[in-house]
Amino acid sequence: MNRLNPLNFAVATTVTFLLLYVACAVAVVLFPDGTVVFFNAWFHGLDLNLLKPAGGRPLTLQQFIMGALAVIAVAFPAGLVLAAVYDFLLNRASRAA
């Protein structure tokens, strides 16, 4: 098995999560009720309708940007840690063999 480059893996993780975030934001703008129904199925009976803003206010650009920054702040370090742990376990397994 090959080692992972933590920086490259972190960037790939961040780009992947940003693409998912953009797809979700587009779905919220185009199909707000359908998106809530879709994600309700993920949360085992939790009613996400209670989180919808009053008056059905659409997603604002500021909310979108803040969400994207939050995704970056979480995905990049998560990618670094995941690659580092993978490499550590790979090295440990190769030494044991």
N, C-alpha and C positions, 0 to 999 in steps of 0.2 A: 504494500500500500504506500501511496505517496503522502508526504506531509502537505498540509495546507499552508498557504501564505496567509497569515492572519489579516493583514491589511487588505489584500485582494478579496478575501472571503467577507470581510466586514463591509466593503464597498458593494459587493454583489448582494449581500443580505439587505443593505440599506436601499439599493435600487429596487430590489424585488418588493420590499415592503412599501416603498413609495408608489410603485405601480399599482399595488393592491389598494392603497389608500386613495389614489386618484380614481380608480374604478369604483370604489365604494362611494366617493363624493359625487361622482357623476350619477350613480344610481340614486343617491339621496335627492339630488336636484331634479332628475327626470321622473323618478318613481318613488316619492317619499313614502307613501302608504305601503307599496309593494316591498320596499326595502325593509321596513319595520316588520312586516309579516315574515319575510325571509329570515331575518335575524332572530325573531321570536322563537323560531324552531331550534335555534342553537342554544338557547338559554333555559331550557327545561321548564317552561311555563312562566318565566318572568315576563311581565307585560311591558315591552319597551314603548308602547303607545304613551305611557305616562311621561316619557322623556321628550316627546315632541314639543317644540315651542308653541306658545299660545298664538293662535291665528295662523298657524301653519307657515310661519316665517321661513323663507328659504335659507340655505347655507350662505353665509356671507364670505367675502374674499378674506376678511381678517380671520374668521374661524378656520377657513381652509388652510391659510398660511400657518396659523398657530398649530393646527393638527399636523401639518407636514413637518414642522420643526420638532414636534413631539415624537413623531415617527423616527426622524433622524436621530434624536437624542437617545432613543431606546434601541433601535435596530443596529446602529453602528457598534456601540459597545457590546451588544449581545453577539454580533458576528465575530468580534475580536475574541470574546471569551469562548464562544463555541469552537472556533478554530484552534485556540490555545489548548483547550481541554481535549479536543480530538487528537492533536499532535502529542500531547502528554500521554494519553492512553495508548496511542500507536507506538510510541517509544517504549513504554512500559511493557506492552505485549511482545514487542520484538526482542527485548532483553530477556523475557521469560522463556522465549522459544529457543 
